[in-house]
Amino acid sequence: MEKRHGIDHRLLSALRARGADPRVAGAARALSWAGEHGALWLAAGLTGAAVDRDRRGAWLRATALTAGAHAASMGVKRLVRRPRPAHVDPLVRTAGRHSFPSSHATSSAAAAVAFTALGVGAARAVPPLAAAVCLSRLVVGVHYPSDVAAGAALGALTARLGARWMRAGLPGSPAGTHGVRGGAHD
């Protein structure tokens, strides 16, 4: 346990040191701000739903999976209650004082998995952007690497588990774009 703790501290210190470059710090702050409460991914999903009428239902479901993953990470955070790193000076303020798992990483990984599964060419830009948001949380010094890894795993798992439900919103699927069985119109 102590060895993992030491590696977490050393990796975070090394990545946080990259924030000494004002350009790197500015980019990391912007990415962290954009990822706050999954806002970047919610906006991307809602934009996808607005412009891609054929896949609107799937876009909305993918966005819901992303929001659900974010909510799950907040619940885990309240249970685990791991304090944020104190050995580095953060470059941003945080909405809360707990760090495990990273909710930014959770919503980013969920969006990467869910939006990419839609098979839309533009969604190919999501995984690298999601990785950049995850990395930004280390550069700004508000998460340990294990927080980010756990958040990314939680987000990817959440999206993967919901993939079948999400694909039900695609054209030609048995459920069409009307939702899951048992809804108000069944």
FENWOCOR-V963627 format. One line per field, one symbol per residue. burial: b if it has 9 or more other C-alpha atoms within 8 Angstrom, else e. Layout:
# FENWOCOR-V963627
burial: ???
This chain:
# FENWOCOR-V963627
burial: eeeeeeebbebbbebbebbeeeebbebbbebbebbbebbbbbeebbebbeeeeebbbbbbbbbebbbbbbeebbebbeeebeebbeeeeebeeeeeebbbbbbbbbbbbbbbbbbbebeeeebeebbeebbbbbbbbbbbbbbbbbbbbbbbbbbbbbbbebbebbbbbbeebebbbebeeeeeee
